[in-house]
Amino acid sequence: MTDPDLSITDYDTWVMDLDDTLYPPDNGLAEQMKAHIRDYLRAFYGTDEAGARRIQSDLMANHGTILRGLMVTRNIDPADFLAFERRIDYSALRSDPPLAEALSVLPGRKLVYTNGSAWHAEQTLSRLGLSEHFDGVFDILAGGLVPKPHPDSYARFVERYAIDPTRAMMFDDRSANLAVPSQLGMATVLVSGPAGSRPAPYELLGPRRWRTWDVVGLLRSLTGEALRPSTTQEAIHRTSSPSVSEATASTRKPRARPN
């Protein structure tokens, strides 16, 4: 490895955001979820599409998630809002064998940390063929309906799984969601943006902070495989992959480990 801190032996907990991190953002799933949310906002506020978009943007900017904003400002029933997840068409997602293989060789625990619901996470992971590779899902309900990037959410997450932040690496597509983990001592990886100029599938942003445009490639570099971007076939496969949203909380039992 060219970056001394990017060494697999330094980490025993791998934390993955779900939407737009474990699958690409251009498969239409995120837009589908946003459209369902705007439908809810139009009906709730009695407004038009333009009004719903403004409200959606304001709630996200001021509260981190639409659900949190509606709870704080309008005291809504979370279950009523989260019902939109049951109308999501997850067929946009496809199985991702290269990502499954890359995750399978990581040592230690793999956890999903999402502002969506556990139900949404399970649908997404199942469609991606990744369910068996994760030891737990920490969702919006497990966080007490307090989302990332609020510090209280991370505190609950770290306590729930007894995580040593200095031994954890967190992946997320939003830089705002990585600020607190970095302050806690976690290594962070921003999953975003176009490919960089170097041959490795990542770039250093600061001490224990990286950006990647190729999660599979980064994980392969960590596990000692050749530094190479995903092949064309794999890249096409990932572009047609799927995802999740905001909903109900529960933690999956760790899968049995071989002796």
C-alpha positions in Angstrom: 0.0 0.0 0.0 1.2 3.5 -0.7 -0.8 5.1 2.1 0.5 3.6 5.4 -2.8 4.1 7.3 -4.7 2.2 4.6 -3.8 -1.2 6.0 -6.3 -4.0 6.5 -4.7 -5.1 9.8 -5.6 -1.7 11.4 -9.3 -2.4 11.3 -11.7 -4.9 12.7 -15.1 -3.1 12.0 -16.3 -2.0 8.5 -19.2 0.4 8.5 -21.1 0.8 5.3 -23.8 3.3 4.5 -26.5 1.8 2.3 -28.1 4.0 -0.4 -25.7 5.4 -3.1 -22.8 3.6 -1.3 -23.4 -0.1 -1.8 -25.0 0.5 -5.1 -24.5 3.3 -7.7 -26.6 6.4 -7.5 -27.6 6.4 -11.2 -29.9 3.4 -11.2 -33.0 5.4 -10.5 -33.8 4.0 -7.1 -32.9 7.2 -5.2 -35.1 9.2 -7.6 -37.9 6.8 -7.1 -37.7 7.2 -3.3 -37.6 11.0 -3.6 -40.7 10.9 -5.8 -42.6 8.8 -3.2 -41.6 11.3 -0.5 -42.7 14.3 -2.6 -46.1 12.5 -3.1 -46.4 12.3 0.7 -45.4 16.0 1.1 -47.8 17.2 -1.5 -50.7 15.4 0.2 -49.6 16.4 3.8 -49.0 20.1 3.0 -51.6 20.4 0.2 -49.1 21.8 -2.1 -47.9 21.2 -5.7 -44.8 19.6 -7.1 -42.7 22.7 -6.8 -43.8 23.3 -3.3 -43.0 19.7 -2.3 -39.5 20.1 -3.7 -38.9 23.2 -1.7 -40.2 21.6 1.5 -38.1 18.5 0.8 -34.9 20.6 0.3 -35.6 22.7 3.4 -36.3 19.7 5.7 -33.1 17.9 4.5 -30.9 21.0 4.9 -32.3 21.8 8.4 -32.8 18.3 9.9 -30.7 15.8 8.0 -33.7 13.7 6.9 -37.2 14.4 5.8 -38.6 12.2 8.5 -36.7 13.9 11.3 -37.8 17.3 10.0 -41.5 16.3 9.9 -41.3 14.8 13.4 -39.7 18.0 14.8 -41.8 20.5 12.9 -45.2 18.6 12.5 -45.0 15.8 15.1 -46.0 13.2 12.5 -46.3 9.4 13.1 -43.0 7.9 11.7 -44.8 4.7 10.6 -47.2 6.7 8.5 -44.3 8.4 6.6 -42.3 5.2 6.3 -45.1 3.4 4.6 -43.9 4.7 1.3 -41.0 2.1 1.4 -43.5 -0.7 0.8 -44.3 0.9 -2.6 -40.7 1.0 -3.8 -39.8 -1.1 -6.8 -36.5 -2.8 -6.0 -36.1 -4.4 -9.4 -33.7 -1.7 -10.3 -31.1 -3.5 -8.2 -29.1 -6.4 -9.4 -26.8 -8.9 -7.7 -23.3 -7.7 -7.3 -20.9 -10.7 -7.1 -17.7 -8.6 -7.3 -18.7 -6.5 -4.3 -19.9 -9.7 -2.4 -16.5 -11.3 -3.0 -14.6 -8.2 -1.9 -16.7 -8.0 1.3 -16.3 -11.7 2.1 -12.5 -11.5 2.6 -12.5 -8.5 4.9 -11.6 -9.5 8.5 -13.9 -8.5 11.4 -17.4 -7.3 11.4 -19.3 -5.6 8.6 -22.2 -3.4 9.6 -24.7 -1.4 7.6 -25.5 2.1 9.1 -28.4 3.7 7.3 -30.9 6.6 7.8 -33.5 4.3 6.2 -35.3 1.4 7.8 -34.1 -2.1 8.5 -36.8 -3.4 6.2 -35.5 -1.2 3.4 -32.0 -2.3 4.1 -33.0 -6.0 4.0 -34.7 -5.6 0.7 -31.7 -3.8 -0.8 -29.1 -6.2 0.6 -31.1 -9.2 -0.6 -31.4 -7.8 -4.2 -27.7 -7.0 -4.2 -26.8 -10.5 -3.0 -25.0 -9.1 0.1 -27.2 -10.1 3.0 -24.9 -12.9 4.2 -21.9 -10.6 4.3 -23.2 -8.2 7.0 -23.4 -8.9 10.7 -25.9 -6.2 11.6 -28.1 -3.3 10.3 -28.3 -0.1 12.4 -31.3 1.8 11.0 -33.2 5.0 11.8 -35.3 3.3 14.5 -32.3 1.8 16.2 -31.0 5.4 16.3 -34.0 6.5 18.2 -35.3 8.3 15.0 -32.2 10.5 15.2 -30.4 10.3 11.8 -26.8 10.8 10.7 -25.1 13.3 10.9 -26.4 14.0 14.4 -23.8 13.1 17.1 -26.4 11.2 19.2 -27.0 8.8 16.3 -23.3 7.8 16.2 -23.1 7.5 20.0 -26.0 5.0 19.9 -24.4 3.1 17.0 -20.9 2.9 18.7 -22.5 1.8 22.0 -24.8 -0.8 20.4 -21.9 -2.6 18.7 -19.2 -1.8 21.3 -17.1 -0.3 18.5 -13.5 1.0 19.1 -13.6 3.9 16.6 -9.9 3.8 16.1 -10.3 0.3 14.7 -13.2 1.1 12.4 -13.5 2.4 8.8 -16.7 4.0 7.7 -17.9 4.4 4.0 -20.6 7.0 3.1 -21.6 9.0 0.0 -22.2 12.2 2.0 -19.2 14.1 3.5 -21.5 15.5 6.2 -22.1 12.0 7.5 -18.3 11.3 7.9 -17.4 14.4 10.0 -18.5 13.0 13.4 -17.0 9.5 12.7 -13.7 11.2 11.9 -13.8 13.2 15.1 -14.5 10.0 17.0 -11.3 8.5 15.5 -12.7 6.4 12.7 -11.0 6.2 9.3 -13.5 7.4 6.7 -14.0 6.8 3.0 -16.2 9.2 1.0 -17.8 7.3 -1.9 -18.3 10.0 -4.5 -17.2 11.8 -7.6 -15.3 11.0 -10.8 -12.2 8.8 -11.0 -9.0 10.5 -9.9 -5.8 10.7 -11.8 -3.8 8.1 -9.9 -3.8 4.4 -10.8 -5.2 3.3 -7.4 -9.0 3.5 -7.0 -8.8 6.0 -4.2 -7.2 9.2 -3.1 -6.0 10.6 0.2 -8.0 13.6 1.5 -6.3 13.9 4.9 -5.1 11.8 7.9 -7.2 8.6 7.8 -9.6 10.1 5.3 -10.0 8.9 1.7 -12.2 9.3 -1.3 -13.1 6.5 -3.7 -15.0 6.2 -6.9 -14.7 2.4 -6.9 -15.6 0.6 -3.7 -14.8 -2.8 -5.1 -11.4 -1.6 -6.2 -10.6 0.0 -2.8 -11.6 -3.2 -1.0 -9.5 -5.3 -3.3 -6.5 -3.1 -2.6 -7.0 -3.5 1.1 -7.2 -7.3 0.8 -4.0 -7.4 -1.2 -5.4 -7.9 -4.7 -3.9 -6.0 -7.6 -4.7 -2.3 -7.7 -7.0 -2.2 -10.7 -10.4 -0.6 -11.4 -13.3 -2.9 -11.8 -13.4 -4.6 -15.2 -15.8 -3.2 -17.8 -18.1 -6.2 -17.2 -18.1 -5.6 -13.5 -18.6 -1.8 -13.9 -21.6 -2.4 -16.2 -22.9 -4.9 -13.6 -22.6 -2.3 -10.8 -24.3 0.4 -12.7 -27.4 -1.7 -13.0 -27.5 -2.5 -9.3 -30.2 -1.5 -6.6 -31.0 0.0 -3.0 -33.0 1.2 0.2 -34.8 4.1 2.2 -36.1 5.5 5.7 -38.0 3.2 8.0 -38.3 0.6 10.8 -35.5 -0.3 13.1 -34.1 -3.7 14.2 -30.7 -5.3 14.3 -29.9 -8.5 12.4 -28.3 -11.3 14.3 -24.7 -11.9 13.5 -24.2 -14.7 11.1 -22.6 -17.9 12.4 -18.8 -17.9 12.0 -16.8 -21.0 11.2 -14.6 -22.4 14.0 
